[in-house]
Amino acid sequence: MKYVSAFFLLIILILNCDNRTDTTNQPHQAAFQADMVAVKDSTGYGNVVDIAFKRDAIPFDNAVITVADQIIPRVASGRYRATSPSLSLPYGLTSVLFRSTADNYSSTVSFEIPGPFQIQEINPRSNSNGGSVLVRWGLPQAQDNVNFFISVVGKNYQTTSSRPMAYAVGSDRSFNIPDTAFEDDSGYLVPDIYFVYVGAYTRGFMAYWGEPCPIPSTLPLRTLSDPAGLMGYGQIAPYDSIFVNY
């Protein structure tokens, strides 16, 4: 009988010494991803926030996303978007809150929209020979360093043979638009009114829904860690014009 008691005592000791973690009841830790663009467009289009949100690499429809305390509505599978006039996007620092109540997930990131600025000089404005054109603009206020891009779009480019062009400028506040911006693929001058757009951003900028002008594909993007993903943000100043004729 004492051997049986000793056997059960040994089993109890073994069980008490087993410190392995019981993983059967551990909750799943979901991984979230967001690719986001936020633009204050002063060309007349207005503000836009566009976010692709995923949970475990699958578009996620049950998130609650707020930008500057405004809920961004879902418009498609995993897609959240808001525009003017319902969206108010301030200059300066703005917070974005990502939440999934079912996962007890909440994370906040912030981004900075540079302050207002405008094109200050276009020379020559009346470009009768289709040569290069100098454009200068102001410096918007921001805590981070500000970089720029410039785009040129013929008013009637959809019916003419001109091509909308975009150039990354870096931190320079002037740019010589080359004569090729006013030509077709064969090098012939295309008379038209050409709209000039200048964009300002800090850590990154990307193409966005409803953009009025092409965005250079070489602009940097900001990398996010929680949620993982990419972000681009900034503003586009009021556009100006160049008149090109023979």
N, C-alpha and C positions, 0 to 999 in steps of 0.2 A: 504493500500500500504506500509505503514511503517513497518507492520508486515512481509511482504514478504521480504523487504530489510533486516530486522533484521535476518530473517531465513538464507538468503544467506551469510550474514556476519558471522553467527555462523559456517556455513559449511566451509568457508574460514579459520577461526581460527582453526578449528579442523584439517584441512589438513595441515596447517602450523605447528601444534604442533606434528604431527606424524613423529617421528624421527627414525622409524624402517628402517633398512638397506635393500635396494632392492637387493635381492640375485639372481634375474633372470639373470643378466648379469655378475656374478662373474665367472672368469675363473677357470677351474678345476686345482687343485694343485696335479700333479701326484707324486706318491711315487716311488723312484728308489732304486733298490737293486743290489749289485754286490758281487759275490763270486770270488776271484781272487787269483791266484798263480803266483809267479815270481821267477825263479830259474836260477842261473848261474851255469851250470853244467860243471865242468872241467874234466869230465871223458871221453870226446870225443863227447858227444851228443850235447853240446852247450847250448845256452840260450833258455828259453821258457817263454812266458807269456800266460796265459790261463784265460779267464774271462767269467763268465756267468752273463749276464746283463738283468735285468727285469724292466719293467714299470708297476706299479700297479699289481705286481705279475705275469705278462705275459711276456714271452721272447720278448725282444725288439730288432728289427733289424735296427733301424734308428739312433742309437747312433754314435757319433764320439768319439773314445777313443784313446788317445795318451799316450805313455810311453816313457819318455826321448825324447819328441818331435817326436816320430815315431808313425804313425797311425797304430793301430792294426786292421787287416782286420777281417771281419765277415766270419766265416767258417761254421756256422750252425745257426739254429733258436736261436737267443739270445746269440750265442757263438762267442767270439772273441779270435783269437789265432795268435801268431807269434812265429817263431823259428829261430835259426841260419840257414843259414848265413844272412838272411834278417834283423834279429833283433840284434841290439847291446845293450847289457845290462851292464851298468857300475857298478863297485864297488862303495860303499858309498850310499849317499842319491839320490833317483830318484823320480821324480814327475809323477803322473798319473792324466790326465785330462779327466773327464767324461762330455759329452755334449749331449744335445738334443735341437736342434735349434727350433723345433716346440713348445717346452715347455719353451723356454728361460731359460733352465736349464744348469748350469755349476758348477762343483765342482771339487776341486783338493785335492788329498791325496798324501802322500809320504811314501816311504819305504826305508829300508837300507839293502843293500847286504854287509855282512862282507867282508873284504879284503881277498886276496889270502892266502892260507896256504896249508900245505901238511902233509902227514903221515911221521913221523920221525923215528919210530922204530917199528919193528915187531919181537917178540922174543918168541919162536923160529920160524924162517921162514920155516924151514924144520921140519914139525911136524910128526915125524915117529910113535908116539904112540897115536896120536889123543887127546892129552891133551889140557889144556887151553893155550891160546896165549895172550901175552901182546901186546897191540898196544898203541903207543904214537903219538901225533900230535902237531903242532904248534898252536899259538894263532893269529887269524886274527884280524886286526884292525877294530874297530867299535866304534861309539859313544855310543850305547847301550850295555848292557851286552850281551855276546855271549853264547849260549848254543849249545849242540852237540847231534848227534845221530850217531850210527855206524851200518852198515849192512854187512852181510856175505852171499855171493851167490856162490854156487858151479858152476864151469864153465859148467859142464854137468848135472846140476840139473834136466833138463827136461827129461833126459833119465835115471838118477839114482834115488835113493830113498831119496836123501838129500833134505832138506827144506831150502829155503832162510830165514834168520833170521834178525831181526832188534831190536835194543836196544836203549832206551832213556838214555842219559848219563848225562844230566844237564850241569853244567859248568865245569865238570872235563875234563882234557886233556889227559886222559889215560883210558883204559878199558881192563879188562881180558875177552877175548872171551871164554865162557865156552866150555867144550868138547862136549856138546850136539849139538853145531853148526855144528859138523862134523859127526853126526850120523843120522841114519834113525829113524823112529818112534819106532822101536823095540830096539833101543840102540846100533845098530851095526855100527862100523866105516865105513864110505864111502870114500875111497881114491879118491882124485880129486885135482885140483887146485881151491882154494877158493879165490874169489875176495873180497877185503875189501874196503868198502866205508865209508867215514866220512863226515857228513853234518854239516854245521854251520848256525845258524839263530839267530835273536834277539827276536822279539816279538811273532813269531809263524811260523809254517811250516806245510805244508800239502802235501798229495800225488798229483802228477801232471802227465800230459800227456807225455808218453814216458820215464817215470822214469826208470833208469837202475837197481834200487835196491828197496827193500821194505822200506816203511816209517813207523815208529812206529805210531800206532793209538792213542797213549797217548800224543802226542806232543800238546802244546797249539796252539791256533789260535788267531789272532788279530781281535777284533771287530771293525767294521766301523759304523759310524753314518750317514754320508752323502756322498755317498749313503750308505744305511744300508747294512750290510753283514759281510762277513768274509774274511780274507786275510792271506796267508802264503807266506813266501819268505826267500831266503837265497842262499847258494851255497853248492855244493858238490865238495870236493877236488879230485885231481887225485887219482884213485884207486891204490891199491897195492895188493900183492898176498901172500897166504900161501900155501905151498905144503904139502899135507897130504897123507901119504902112510903107508903101514904095516911095 
